[in-house]
Amino acid sequence: MNILSSFKQVTTFIFDVDGVLTDGRVLVLESGEMARTMNVKDGYALQLAIKKAIRFLL
């Protein structure tokens, strides 16, 4: 069996955002809001997967 064919049955990915999609840093903005940074490539991959109807629980 091809490993990629195994992934065709996957419909949902579950991630803990901190440490998986970020480097763990939290930016505190002037307004007091907290924001995290993530790699643009991760964001692109998530966007593409969502377009292909894969669900994400973060």
C-alpha distance matrix in Angstrom:
0.0 3.8 6.3 8.6 7.2 7.8 11.2 12.2 13.4 15.6 19.2 21.3 21.7 24.6 26.5 29.8 31.3 33.5 31.7 28.4 29.6 33.1 34.7 36.8 40.0 42.0 44.5 47.7 49.2 52.9 52.7 51.3 47.9 44.9 42.0 38.9 37.4 33.8 32.1 32.2 28.6 27.4 29.6 28.3 24.6 25.8 27.8 24.9 22.6 25.6 26.1 22.6 23.7 22.0 24.6 25.9 28.1 30.1
3.8 0.0 3.8 5.5 5.4 7.0 9.5 10.7 12.8 14.5 18.0 20.0 20.2 23.2 24.8 28.1 29.2 31.4 29.6 26.1 27.1 30.5 32.1 34.5 37.5 39.5 41.9 45.1 46.5 50.2 50.1 48.9 45.5 42.5 39.5 36.3 34.5 30.9 28.9 28.9 25.2 24.4 26.6 25.0 21.5 23.0 24.9 21.9 20.0 23.2 23.5 20.2 21.7 20.1 22.9 24.1 26.6 28.4
6.3 3.8 0.0 3.8 5.5 5.3 7.2 9.6 11.5 12.2 15.9 17.3 17.0 19.8 21.2 24.4 25.6 27.7 25.8 22.4 23.5 26.9 28.5 30.8 33.8 35.9 38.4 41.6 43.1 46.9 46.8 45.4 42.0 39.0 36.1 32.8 31.2 27.6 25.8 26.1 22.5 21.3 23.7 22.5 18.8 20.2 22.5 19.9 17.7 21.0 21.8 18.7 20.0 17.9 20.4 21.1 23.4 25.0
8.6 5.5 3.8 0.0 3.8 5.3 5.4 7.1 10.0 10.6 13.9 15.6 15.6 18.9 20.3 23.7 24.5 26.9 25.4 21.8 22.3 25.8 27.8 30.1 33.0 34.8 37.0 40.2 41.4 45.1 44.9 43.8 40.3 37.5 34.4 31.3 29.6 25.9 24.0 23.8 20.3 19.2 21.2 19.7 16.1 17.5 19.4 16.6 14.6 17.9 18.4 15.2 16.9 15.1 18.1 19.1 21.9 23.6
7.2 5.4 5.5 3.8 0.0 3.8 5.4 5.4 7.9 9.9 13.2 15.6 16.4 19.9 21.9 25.5 26.5 29.2 28.0 24.3 24.9 28.5 30.7 32.8 35.7 37.3 39.5 42.6 43.7 47.4 47.0 45.9 42.3 39.6 36.6 33.7 32.2 28.6 27.0 26.6 23.2 22.0 23.6 22.1 18.5 19.4 21.0 18.1 15.8 18.6 18.9 15.4 16.6 15.2 18.2 19.9 22.6 24.8
7.8 7.0 5.3 5.3 3.8 0.0 3.8 5.6 6.4 7.9 11.5 13.6 14.2 17.3 19.5 23.0 24.5 27.1 25.9 22.4 23.4 27.0 29.2 30.9 34.0 35.7 38.1 41.1 42.5 46.2 45.7 44.3 40.8 38.0 35.3 32.3 31.2 27.7 26.5 26.5 23.3 21.5 23.3 22.3 18.6 19.0 21.1 18.7 15.8 18.5 19.5 16.1 16.6 14.5 16.9 18.2 20.5 22.7
11.2 9.5 7.2 5.4 5.4 3.8 0.0 3.8 5.3 5.3 8.7 10.6 11.1 14.5 16.6 20.2 21.4 24.2 23.2 19.6 20.2 23.9 26.3 28.1 31.1 32.5 34.8 37.8 39.0 42.7 42.2 40.9 37.3 34.6 31.8 28.9 27.8 24.3 23.2 23.1 20.0 18.1 19.7 18.7 15.0 15.2 17.3 15.1 12.1 14.8 16.0 12.7 13.3 11.0 13.5 14.8 17.3 19.5
12.2 10.7 9.6 7.1 5.4 5.6 3.8 0.0 3.8 5.6 8.1 11.0 12.6 16.3 18.8 22.5 23.6 26.6 26.1 22.4 22.5 26.3 29.0 30.7 33.5 34.7 36.7 39.5 40.5 44.1 43.3 42.3 38.6 36.2 33.4 30.8 29.7 26.3 25.2 24.5 21.6 19.8 20.8 19.5 16.0 16.0 17.4 14.8 11.9 14.1 14.6 11.0 11.6 10.2 13.2 15.4 18.3 20.9
13.4 12.8 11.5 10.0 7.9 6.4 5.3 3.8 0.0 3.8 6.3 9.4 11.6 14.9 18.0 21.6 23.2 26.3 26.0 22.5 23.0 26.8 29.5 30.8 33.8 34.7 37.0 39.6 40.7 44.3 43.3 42.1 38.4 36.1 33.5 31.1 30.4 27.2 26.6 26.3 23.6 21.3 22.2 21.4 17.9 17.2 18.8 16.8 13.4 14.9 16.0 12.5 11.9 10.2 12.4 14.6 16.9 19.9
15.6 14.5 12.2 10.6 9.9 7.9 5.3 5.6 3.8 0.0 3.8 6.0 7.8 11.2 14.2 17.9 19.4 22.6 22.4 18.9 19.4 23.1 26.0 27.1 30.0 31.0 33.3 35.9 37.1 40.7 39.7 38.4 34.7 32.3 29.8 27.3 26.8 23.7 23.3 23.2 20.8 18.2 19.0 18.7 15.2 14.1 16.1 14.6 11.0 12.5 14.3 11.3 10.3 7.7 9.3 11.1 13.3 16.2
19.2 18.0 15.9 13.9 13.2 11.5 8.7 8.1 6.3 3.8 0.0 3.8 7.1 10.4 13.6 17.2 18.5 22.0 22.5 19.1 19.1 22.8 26.0 26.9 29.5 30.0 32.1 34.4 35.4 38.8 37.6 36.4 32.7 30.6 28.2 26.1 25.9 23.1 23.1 22.7 20.7 18.0 18.1 18.0 14.9 13.0 14.5 13.6 9.9 10.2 12.2 9.7 7.6 5.1 6.2 8.7 11.1 14.4
21.3 20.0 17.3 15.6 15.6 13.6 10.6 11.0 9.4 6.0 3.8 0.0 3.8 6.6 10.0 13.5 15.0 18.5 19.2 15.9 16.1 19.7 22.9 23.5 26.2 26.5 28.8 31.0 32.2 35.7 34.5 33.1 29.4 27.2 25.0 22.9 23.0 20.4 20.9 20.9 19.3 16.1 16.2 16.9 14.0 11.5 13.6 13.6 9.9 9.9 12.9 11.3 9.0 5.6 4.6 5.6 7.5 10.7
21.7 20.2 17.0 15.6 16.4 14.2 11.1 12.6 11.6 7.8 7.1 3.8 0.0 3.8 6.6 10.3 11.7 15.1 15.5 12.2 12.6 16.2 19.3 19.9 22.8 23.4 25.9 28.3 29.7 33.4 32.4 30.9 27.3 24.7 22.4 20.0 20.0 17.3 17.9 18.4 16.9 13.4 14.1 15.3 12.3 10.0 12.9 13.3 9.9 10.5 13.9 12.8 11.3 7.5 6.4 5.0 6.4 8.5
24.6 23.2 19.8 18.9 19.9 17.3 14.5 16.3 14.9 11.2 10.4 6.6 3.8 0.0 3.8 7.1 9.3 12.4 13.3 10.6 11.6 14.7 17.6 17.6 20.6 21.1 23.8 26.0 27.7 31.3 30.3 28.4 25.0 22.3 20.4 18.2 18.7 16.6 17.9 19.0 18.0 14.3 14.9 16.9 14.4 11.8 14.8 16.0 12.9 13.0 16.7 16.1 14.3 10.8 8.5 5.8 4.7 6.0
26.5 24.8 21.2 20.3 21.9 19.5 16.6 18.8 18.0 14.2 13.6 10.0 6.6 3.8 0.0 3.8 5.7 8.7 9.5 7.0 8.2 11.1 13.9 13.8 16.8 17.5 20.4 22.8 24.7 28.4 27.7 25.7 22.3 19.4 17.4 14.9 15.4 13.4 15.0 16.7 16.0 12.2 13.1 15.7 13.6 11.3 14.6 16.2 13.8 14.1 17.9 17.8 16.5 13.1 11.0 7.5 6.3 5.0
29.8 28.1 24.4 23.7 25.5 23.0 20.2 22.5 21.6 17.9 17.2 13.5 10.3 7.1 3.8 0.0 3.8 5.8 7.3 6.4 8.0 9.7 12.0 11.1 14.2 14.7 17.9 20.2 22.5 26.1 25.4 23.1 20.0 16.9 15.3 12.9 14.1 12.9 15.2 17.4 17.4 13.7 14.6 17.7 16.2 13.9 17.0 19.1 17.1 17.2 20.9 21.2 19.9 16.6 14.2 10.6 8.5 5.8
31.3 29.2 25.6 24.5 26.5 24.5 21.4 23.6 23.2 19.4 18.5 15.0 11.7 9.3 5.7 3.8 0.0 3.8 6.2 5.4 5.3 6.5 9.5 8.9 11.4 11.8 14.7 17.2 19.2 23.0 22.5 20.4 17.2 14.0 12.0 9.3 10.4 9.4 12.0 14.2 14.8 11.2 11.8 15.2 14.4 12.2 15.1 17.7 16.3 16.3 19.8 20.7 19.8 16.8 14.7 10.9 9.6 6.1
33.5 31.4 27.7 26.9 29.2 27.1 24.2 26.6 26.3 22.6 22.0 18.5 15.1 12.4 8.7 5.8 3.8 0.0 3.8 5.6 6.3 5.4 7.0 5.4 8.4 9.4 12.8 15.4 18.1 21.7 21.7 19.3 16.6 13.0 11.3 8.5 9.8 9.5 12.4 15.3 16.1 13.0 14.0 17.6 17.0 15.4 18.2 20.8 19.7 19.9 23.3 24.3 23.6 20.5 18.5 14.7 13.2 9.7
31.7 29.6 25.8 25.4 28.0 25.9 23.2 26.1 26.0 22.4 22.5 19.2 15.5 13.3 9.5 7.3 6.2 3.8 0.0 3.8 6.0 5.2 5.5 5.4 9.1 11.3 14.7 17.7 20.4 24.1 24.6 22.2 19.7 16.0 14.1 10.7 10.9 9.9 11.8 15.1 15.4 12.5 14.5 17.7 16.8 15.8 19.1 21.1 20.0 20.9 24.2 24.8 24.5 21.3 19.8 16.2 15.1 12.1
28.4 26.1 22.4 21.8 24.3 22.4 19.6 22.4 22.5 18.9 19.1 15.9 12.2 10.6 7.0 6.4 5.4 5.6 3.8 0.0 3.8 5.7 7.5 8.6 11.8 13.8 16.8 19.9 22.2 26.0 26.2 24.1 21.2 17.7 15.3 11.8 11.4 9.3 10.5 13.4 12.9 9.7 12.0 14.8 13.4 12.6 16.0 17.7 16.4 17.6 20.9 21.2 21.1 17.8 16.6 13.2 12.8 10.3
29.6 27.1 23.5 22.3 24.9 23.4 20.2 22.5 23.0 19.4 19.1 16.1 12.6 11.6 8.2 8.0 5.3 6.3 6.0 3.8 0.0 3.8 7.0 8.7 11.0 12.5 14.9 18.1 19.9 23.7 23.9 22.3 19.2 15.9 12.9 9.4 8.4 5.8 7.3 9.9 10.1 6.9 8.5 11.8 11.1 10.2 13.2 15.3 14.7 15.6 18.7 19.6 19.7 16.8 15.8 12.5 12.7 9.9
33.1 30.5 26.9 25.8 28.5 27.0 23.9 26.3 26.8 23.1 22.8 19.7 16.2 14.7 11.1 9.7 6.5 5.4 5.2 5.7 3.8 0.0 3.8 5.4 7.3 9.2 11.6 15.0 17.1 20.8 21.5 19.7 17.0 13.4 10.6 6.9 5.9 4.7 7.2 10.5 11.6 9.3 10.6 14.0 14.1 13.4 16.0 18.4 18.2 18.9 21.8 23.0 23.2 20.4 19.2 15.8 15.4 12.2
34.7 32.1 28.5 27.8 30.7 29.2 26.3 29.0 29.5 26.0 26.0 22.9 19.3 17.6 13.9 12.0 9.5 7.0 5.5 7.5 7.0 3.8 0.0 3.8 5.7 8.9 11.5 15.0 17.5 21.1 22.3 20.3 18.1 14.5 12.1 8.5 7.5 7.2 8.9 12.6 13.7 12.0 13.7 16.9 17.0 16.8 19.4 21.6 21.5 22.4 25.3 26.4 26.7 23.9 22.7 19.3 18.8 15.5
36.8 34.5 30.8 30.1 32.8 30.9 28.1 30.7 30.8 27.1 26.9 23.5 19.9 17.6 13.8 11.1 8.9 5.4 5.4 8.6 8.7 5.4 3.8 0.0 3.8 6.6 10.0 13.0 16.0 19.6 20.5 18.0 16.0 12.3 10.7 7.7 8.5 9.3 12.0 15.4 16.8 14.7 15.9 19.4 19.4 18.6 21.2 23.7 23.3 23.8 26.9 28.1 27.9 25.0 23.3 19.6 18.4 14.9
40.0 37.5 33.8 33.0 35.7 34.0 31.1 33.5 33.8 30.0 29.5 26.2 22.8 20.6 16.8 14.2 11.4 8.4 9.1 11.8 11.0 7.3 5.7 3.8 0.0 3.8 6.6 9.8 12.8 16.2 17.5 15.2 13.7 10.1 8.7 6.4 7.3 9.5 12.4 15.5 17.6 16.0 16.7 20.2 20.9 20.1 22.2 25.0 25.1 25.3 28.2 29.8 29.7 27.2 25.4 21.8 20.7 17.0
42.0 39.5 35.9 34.8 37.3 35.7 32.5 34.7 34.7 31.0 30.0 26.5 23.4 21.1 17.5 14.7 11.8 9.4 11.3 13.8 12.5 9.2 8.9 6.6 3.8 0.0 3.8 6.5 9.6 13.1 14.0 11.5 9.9 6.3 5.7 5.0 7.5 10.6 14.0 16.5 19.1 17.4 17.3 20.9 22.0 20.6 22.3 25.5 25.6 25.3 28.2 30.1 29.7 27.4 25.3 21.8 20.4 16.6
44.5 41.9 38.4 37.0 39.5 38.1 34.8 36.7 37.0 33.3 32.1 28.8 25.9 23.8 20.4 17.9 14.7 12.8 14.7 16.8 14.9 11.6 11.5 10.0 6.6 3.8 0.0 3.8 6.2 9.7 11.2 9.5 8.3 5.6 5.0 6.0 7.9 11.6 14.7 16.7 19.8 18.7 18.0 21.4 23.1 21.9 23.0 26.3 26.9 26.4 29.0 31.3 31.0 29.1 27.1 23.8 22.7 19.0
47.7 45.1 41.6 40.2 42.6 41.1 37.8 39.5 39.6 35.9 34.4 31.0 28.3 26.0 22.8 20.2 17.2 15.4 17.7 19.9 18.1 15.0 15.0 13.0 9.8 6.5 3.8 0.0 3.8 6.7 8.0 5.9 5.8 4.6 6.4 8.9 11.3 15.0 18.3 20.0 23.2 22.0 20.9 24.3 26.2 24.6 25.5 29.0 29.5 28.6 31.2 33.7 33.1 31.4 29.2 25.8 24.5 20.8
49.2 46.5 43.1 41.4 43.7 42.5 39.0 40.5 40.7 37.1 35.4 32.2 29.7 27.7 24.7 22.5 19.2 18.1 20.4 22.2 19.9 17.1 17.5 16.0 12.8 9.6 6.2 3.8 0.0 3.8 5.3 5.3 5.4 6.2 7.4 10.5 12.4 16.1 19.1 20.1 23.6 22.7 21.2 24.3 26.6 25.1 25.4 29.0 29.9 28.7 30.9 33.7 33.3 31.9 29.8 26.8 25.7 22.3
52.9 50.2 46.9 45.1 47.4 46.2 42.7 44.1 44.3 40.7 38.8 35.7 33.4 31.3 28.4 26.1 23.0 21.7 24.1 26.0 23.7 20.8 21.1 19.6 16.2 13.1 9.7 6.7 3.8 0.0 3.8 5.4 7.4 9.4 11.1 14.3 16.1 19.7 22.6 23.4 27.0 26.4 24.6 27.6 30.1 28.6 28.7 32.3 33.3 32.0 34.0 37.0 36.5 35.3 33.2 30.2 29.1 25.8
52.7 50.1 46.8 44.9 47.0 45.7 42.2 43.3 43.3 39.7 37.6 34.5 32.4 30.3 27.7 25.4 22.5 21.7 24.6 26.2 23.9 21.5 22.3 20.5 17.5 14.0 11.2 8.0 5.3 3.8 0.0 3.8 5.5 8.8 11.0 14.6 16.9 20.4 23.6 24.2 27.7 26.7 24.7 27.7 30.0 28.1 28.0 31.8 32.6 30.9 33.0 36.0 35.2 34.1 31.7 28.9 27.6 24.5
51.3 48.9 45.4 43.8 45.9 44.3 40.9 42.3 42.1 38.4 36.4 33.1 30.9 28.4 25.7 23.1 20.4 19.3 22.2 24.1 22.3 19.7 20.3 18.0 15.2 11.5 9.5 5.9 5.3 5.4 3.8 0.0 3.8 6.5 9.6 13.1 16.0 19.5 22.9 24.1 27.4 26.0 24.3 27.7 29.6 27.5 28.0 31.7 32.1 30.6 33.1 35.8 34.8 33.4 30.8 27.7 26.0 22.7
47.9 45.5 42.0 40.3 42.3 40.8 37.3 38.6 38.4 34.7 32.7 29.4 27.3 25.0 22.3 20.0 17.2 16.6 19.7 21.2 19.2 17.0 18.1 16.0 13.7 9.9 8.3 5.8 5.4 7.4 5.5 3.8 0.0 3.8 6.6 10.3 13.3 16.6 20.1 21.1 24.3 22.7 20.9 24.3 26.1 23.9 24.3 28.1 28.4 26.8 29.3 32.0 31.0 29.6 27.0 24.0 22.5 19.2
44.9 42.5 39.0 37.5 39.6 38.0 34.6 36.2 36.1 32.3 30.6 27.2 24.7 22.3 19.4 16.9 14.0 13.0 16.0 17.7 15.9 13.4 14.5 12.3 10.1 6.3 5.6 4.6 6.2 9.4 8.8 6.5 3.8 0.0 3.8 7.0 10.4 13.6 17.2 18.7 21.8 20.0 18.6 22.2 23.7 21.7 22.6 26.2 26.4 25.1 27.9 30.3 29.4 27.7 25.2 21.9 20.3 16.8
42.0 39.5 36.1 34.4 36.6 35.3 31.8 33.4 33.5 29.8 28.2 25.0 22.4 20.4 17.4 15.3 12.0 11.3 14.1 15.3 12.9 10.6 12.1 10.7 8.7 5.7 5.0 6.4 7.4 11.1 11.0 9.6 6.6 3.8 0.0 3.8 6.8 10.0 13.6 14.9 18.0 16.4 15.0 18.5 20.2 18.4 19.3 22.8 23.2 22.2 24.8 27.3 26.7 25.0 22.9 19.6 18.6 15.1
38.9 36.3 32.8 31.3 33.7 32.3 28.9 30.8 31.1 27.3 26.1 22.9 20.0 18.2 14.9 12.9 9.3 8.5 10.7 11.8 9.4 6.9 8.5 7.7 6.4 5.0 6.0 8.9 10.5 14.3 14.6 13.1 10.3 7.0 3.8 0.0 3.8 6.7 10.4 12.4 15.1 13.3 12.6 16.2 17.5 16.0 17.5 20.7 21.0 20.6 23.3 25.4 25.2 23.1 21.3 17.9 17.1 13.5
37.4 34.5 31.2 29.6 32.2 31.2 27.8 29.7 30.4 26.8 25.9 23.0 20.0 18.7 15.4 14.1 10.4 9.8 10.9 11.4 8.4 5.9 7.5 8.5 7.3 7.5 7.9 11.3 12.4 16.1 16.9 16.0 13.3 10.4 6.8 3.8 0.0 3.8 7.0 9.1 11.9 10.8 10.4 13.7 15.4 14.6 16.0 18.9 19.7 19.7 22.2 24.2 24.5 22.6 21.3 18.2 18.1 14.8
33.8 30.9 27.6 25.9 28.6 27.7 24.3 26.3 27.2 23.7 23.1 20.4 17.3 16.6 13.4 12.9 9.4 9.5 9.9 9.3 5.8 4.7 7.2 9.3 9.5 10.6 11.6 15.0 16.1 19.7 20.4 19.5 16.6 13.6 10.0 6.7 3.8 0.0 3.8 6.3 8.5 7.1 7.3 10.7 11.9 11.5 13.3 15.9 16.6 17.1 19.5 21.3 21.9 19.8 19.0 16.0 16.5 13.6
32.1 28.9 25.8 24.0 27.0 26.5 23.2 25.2 26.6 23.3 23.1 20.9 17.9 17.9 15.0 15.2 12.0 12.4 11.8 10.5 7.3 7.2 8.9 12.0 12.4 14.0 14.7 18.3 19.1 22.6 23.6 22.9 20.1 17.2 13.6 10.4 7.0 3.8 0.0 3.8 5.4 5.4 6.6 8.9 10.2 11.0 12.7 14.6 15.7 17.0 18.9 20.5 21.7 19.7 19.6 17.1 18.3 15.9
32.2 28.9 26.1 23.8 26.6 26.5 23.1 24.5 26.3 23.2 22.7 20.9 18.4 19.0 16.7 17.4 14.2 15.3 15.1 13.4 9.9 10.5 12.6 15.4 15.5 16.5 16.7 20.0 20.1 23.4 24.2 24.1 21.1 18.7 14.9 12.4 9.1 6.3 3.8 0.0 3.8 5.4 5.0 6.2 8.6 9.9 10.5 12.3 14.2 15.3 16.6 18.6 20.1 18.8 19.1 17.1 18.9 16.9
28.6 25.2 22.5 20.3 23.2 23.3 20.0 21.6 23.6 20.8 20.7 19.3 16.9 18.0 16.0 17.4 14.8 16.1 15.4 12.9 10.1 11.6 13.7 16.8 17.6 19.1 19.8 23.2 23.6 27.0 27.7 27.4 24.3 21.8 18.0 15.1 11.9 8.5 5.4 3.8 0.0 3.8 5.4 5.0 6.2 8.6 9.8 10.5 12.3 14.2 15.4 16.7 18.7 17.1 18.0 16.4 18.6 17.1
27.4 24.4 21.3 19.2 22.0 21.5 18.1 19.8 21.3 18.2 18.0 16.1 13.4 14.3 12.2 13.7 11.2 13.0 12.5 9.7 6.9 9.3 12.0 14.7 16.0 17.4 18.7 22.0 22.7 26.4 26.7 26.0 22.7 20.0 16.4 13.3 10.8 7.1 5.4 5.4 3.8 0.0 3.8 5.4 5.1 6.2 8.6 9.9 10.6 12.3 14.3 15.4 16.7 14.7 15.0 13.0 14.9 13.5
29.6 26.6 23.7 21.2 23.6 23.3 19.7 20.8 22.2 19.0 18.1 16.2 14.1 14.9 13.1 14.6 11.8 14.0 14.5 12.0 8.5 10.6 13.7 15.9 16.7 17.3 18.0 20.9 21.2 24.6 24.7 24.3 20.9 18.6 15.0 12.6 10.4 7.3 6.6 5.0 5.4 3.8 0.0 3.8 5.5 5.2 6.1 8.6 9.9 10.6 12.4 14.4 15.5 14.0 14.1 12.3 14.4 13.0
28.3 25.0 22.5 19.7 22.1 22.3 18.7 19.5 21.4 18.7 18.0 16.9 15.3 16.9 15.7 17.7 15.2 17.6 17.7 14.8 11.8 14.0 16.9 19.4 20.2 20.9 21.4 24.3 24.3 27.6 27.7 27.7 24.3 22.2 18.5 16.2 13.7 10.7 8.9 6.2 5.0 5.4 3.8 0.0 3.8 5.5 5.1 6.2 8.6 9.9 10.7 12.5 14.5 13.6 14.7 13.8 16.5 15.8
24.6 21.5 18.8 16.1 18.5 18.6 15.0 16.0 17.9 15.2 14.9 14.0 12.3 14.4 13.6 16.2 14.4 17.0 16.8 13.4 11.1 14.1 17.0 19.4 20.9 22.0 23.1 26.2 26.6 30.1 30.0 29.6 26.1 23.7 20.2 17.5 15.4 11.9 10.2 8.6 6.2 5.1 5.5 3.8 0.0 3.8 5.5 5.1 6.2 8.6 9.9 10.7 12.6 11.1 12.6 11.8 14.8 14.6
25.8 23.0 20.2 17.5 19.4 19.0 15.2 16.0 17.2 14.1 13.0 11.5 10.0 11.8 11.3 13.9 12.2 15.4 15.8 12.6 10.2 13.4 16.8 18.6 20.1 20.6 21.9 24.6 25.1 28.6 28.1 27.5 23.9 21.7 18.4 16.0 14.6 11.5 11.0 9.9 8.6 6.2 5.2 5.5 3.8 0.0 3.8 5.4 5.1 6.1 8.6 9.8 10.6 8.9 9.5 8.4 11.4 11.3
27.8 24.9 22.5 19.4 21.0 21.1 17.3 17.4 18.8 16.1 14.5 13.6 12.9 14.8 14.6 17.0 15.1 18.2 19.1 16.0 13.2 16.0 19.4 21.2 22.2 22.3 23.0 25.5 25.4 28.7 28.0 28.0 24.3 22.6 19.3 17.5 16.0 13.3 12.7 10.5 9.8 8.6 6.1 5.1 5.5 3.8 0.0 3.8 5.5 5.2 6.3 8.8 10.0 9.7 10.6 10.4 13.5 13.7
24.9 21.9 19.9 16.6 18.1 18.7 15.1 14.8 16.8 14.6 13.6 13.6 13.3 16.0 16.2 19.1 17.7 20.8 21.1 17.7 15.3 18.4 21.6 23.7 25.0 25.5 26.3 29.0 29.0 32.3 31.8 31.7 28.1 26.2 22.8 20.7 18.9 15.9 14.6 12.3 10.5 9.9 8.6 6.2 5.1 5.4 3.8 0.0 3.8 5.5 5.1 6.5 9.0 9.0 11.2 11.9 15.4 16.2
22.6 20.0 17.7 14.6 15.8 15.8 12.1 11.9 13.4 11.0 9.9 9.9 9.9 12.9 13.8 17.1 16.3 19.7 20.0 16.4 14.7 18.2 21.5 23.3 25.1 25.6 26.9 29.5 29.9 33.3 32.6 32.1 28.4 26.4 23.2 21.0 19.7 16.6 15.7 14.2 12.3 10.6 9.9 8.6 6.2 5.1 5.5 3.8 0.0 3.8 5.4 5.0 6.6 5.5 7.9 9.0 12.7 14.0
25.6 23.2 21.0 17.9 18.6 18.5 14.8 14.1 14.9 12.5 10.2 9.9 10.5 13.0 14.1 17.2 16.3 19.9 20.9 17.6 15.6 18.9 22.4 23.8 25.3 25.3 26.4 28.6 28.7 32.0 30.9 30.6 26.8 25.1 22.2 20.6 19.7 17.1 17.0 15.3 14.2 12.3 10.6 9.9 8.6 6.1 5.2 5.5 3.8 0.0 3.8 5.2 5.0 5.1 6.4 7.8 11.5 13.0
26.1 23.5 21.8 18.4 18.9 19.5 16.0 14.6 16.0 14.3 12.2 12.9 13.9 16.7 17.9 20.9 19.8 23.3 24.2 20.9 18.7 21.8 25.3 26.9 28.2 28.2 29.0 31.2 30.9 34.0 33.0 33.1 29.3 27.9 24.8 23.3 22.2 19.5 18.9 16.6 15.4 14.3 12.4 10.7 9.9 8.6 6.3 5.1 5.4 3.8 0.0 3.8 5.4 7.4 9.6 11.6 15.2 16.8
22.6 20.2 18.7 15.2 15.4 16.1 12.7 11.0 12.5 11.3 9.7 11.3 12.8 16.1 17.8 21.2 20.7 24.3 24.8 21.2 19.6 23.0 26.4 28.1 29.8 30.1 31.3 33.7 33.7 37.0 36.0 35.8 32.0 30.3 27.3 25.4 24.2 21.3 20.5 18.6 16.7 15.4 14.4 12.5 10.7 9.8 8.8 6.5 5.0 5.2 3.8 0.0 3.8 5.7 9.1 11.7 15.4 17.5
23.7 21.7 20.0 16.9 16.6 16.6 13.3 11.6 11.9 10.3 7.6 9.0 11.3 14.3 16.5 19.9 19.8 23.6 24.5 21.1 19.7 23.2 26.7 27.9 29.7 29.7 31.0 33.1 33.3 36.5 35.2 34.8 31.0 29.4 26.7 25.2 24.5 21.9 21.7 20.1 18.7 16.7 15.5 14.5 12.6 10.6 10.0 9.0 6.6 5.0 5.4 3.8 0.0 3.8 6.3 9.6 13.0 15.7
22.0 20.1 17.9 15.1 15.2 14.5 11.0 10.2 10.2 7.7 5.1 5.6 7.5 10.8 13.1 16.6 16.8 20.5 21.3 17.8 16.8 20.4 23.9 25.0 27.2 27.4 29.1 31.4 31.9 35.3 34.1 33.4 29.6 27.7 25.0 23.1 22.6 19.8 19.7 18.8 17.1 14.7 14.0 13.6 11.1 8.9 9.7 9.0 5.5 5.1 7.4 5.7 3.8 0.0 3.8 6.7 10.3 12.9
24.6 22.9 20.4 18.1 18.2 16.9 13.5 13.2 12.4 9.3 6.2 4.6 6.4 8.5 11.0 14.2 14.7 18.5 19.8 16.6 15.8 19.2 22.7 23.3 25.4 25.3 27.1 29.2 29.8 33.2 31.7 30.8 27.0 25.2 22.9 21.3 21.3 19.0 19.6 19.1 18.0 15.0 14.1 14.7 12.6 9.5 10.6 11.2 7.9 6.4 9.6 9.1 6.3 3.8 0.0 3.8 6.9 9.9
25.9 24.1 21.1 19.1 19.9 18.2 14.8 15.4 14.6 11.1 8.7 5.6 5.0 5.8 7.5 10.6 10.9 14.7 16.2 13.2 12.5 15.8 19.3 19.6 21.8 21.8 23.8 25.8 26.8 30.2 28.9 27.7 24.0 21.9 19.6 17.9 18.2 16.0 17.1 17.1 16.4 13.0 12.3 13.8 11.8 8.4 10.4 11.9 9.0 7.8 11.6 11.7 9.6 6.7 3.8 0.0 3.8 6.2
28.1 26.6 23.4 21.9 22.6 20.5 17.3 18.3 16.9 13.3 11.1 7.5 6.4 4.7 6.3 8.5 9.6 13.2 15.1 12.8 12.7 15.4 18.8 18.4 20.7 20.4 22.7 24.5 25.7 29.1 27.6 26.0 22.5 20.3 18.6 17.1 18.1 16.5 18.3 18.9 18.6 14.9 14.4 16.5 14.8 11.4 13.5 15.4 12.7 11.5 15.2 15.4 13.0 10.3 6.9 3.8 0.0 3.8
30.1 28.4 25.0 23.6 24.8 22.7 19.5 20.9 19.9 16.2 14.4 10.7 8.5 6.0 5.0 5.8 6.1 9.7 12.1 10.3 9.9 12.2 15.5 14.9 17.0 16.6 19.0 20.8 22.3 25.8 24.5 22.7 19.2 16.8 15.1 13.5 14.8 13.6 15.9 16.9 17.1 13.5 13.0 15.8 14.6 11.3 13.7 16.2 14.0 13.0 16.8 17.5 15.7 12.9 9.9 6.2 3.8 0.0
